[in-house]
Amino acid sequence: MPLTLLHVVDAPVPAWFEEATLFGGQRQKRGARDVIGSAIKVAEQSTRECGPVEIESRVLHSATVPTLVDISAEAEMVVVGHRGQGSVLARSFLGSVSSALVYHAHCPVAVIHDDEAKIGNVARAPVLVGIDGSPASEAATAIAFEEASRRGVGLTALHAWDNPRFTDSTRFLQDSKWDAQLAEEEETLAERLAGWHERYPDVGIRRIVEIGDPARWLIEASEQAQLLVVGSHGCSRTRGTLLGSVGAAVVNRARIPVLVVR
């Protein structure tokens, strides 16, 4: 696929200010060219082993968030950093631009963290996907299998259900209700994966069923994965624009790339 490197200058210098400050506008344009130039070098170095990739670069002078959201309607995927040039005090929180895209983009959004998790062999680590049975989860599962197949690695499918009737301590009790519920959840997960495994027979699958907060288990499992894929879904009338609580938690707290699929 072709790659577009996009840099948006959020506050273009008006003509009168450019004239008043002599080289104000030129300095701004030069800075944008430097940003794009560095990005092109990184992209070219990153694609050497897989052959030439069509790379387009664009610099736009407009409001950053609306521009990126609009352009996302024409993209297969948008890739952003976890946080940009905002406050250094908010190291553990999503930046304003990446947050807006995760919530409002029209396509999957990959959020890349700058502090990589310490995984022994990242290239061989599996892709991790959270599955809850929702349409967003189905879309996430499809992309997770595609990514695992393309990378030549296995897939870890994690399903967690939060039921107040069951707690972690229930695991250690020979409770028939626990056994029945666990068997039902495992069967549901197996059914969700059956069709995808037939399409991607080259992808080995590890199924994990847990009880409790799904975000907690996904973040813990992500420490042994190279990519985390989750669905994006909200609630009630604003379902299309809100990120679910699980997705919001893993995007902020996981240390590996997180792909949010709408």
Buried (B, 14 or more C-beta within 10 A) or exposed (E): EEBBBBBBBEEBBEEEEBEEEEEBBEEBBEEBEEBBEEBBEEBEEEEEEEEEEEBEBEBBBBEBBEBBBEBBEEBEBBBBBBBEEEEEEEEEBBBBBBBBBBBBBBBBBBBBBEEEBEBEEBEEBBBBBBBBEEEBBBBBBBBBBBBBBEBEBBBBBBBBBEEEEBEEEBEEEEEEEBEEBBEEBBEBBBEBBEEBBEEBEEBEBEBBBBBBBBBBBBBEBBBBBBBBBBBBBBEEEEEEEBBBEBBBBBBBBBBBBBBBBB
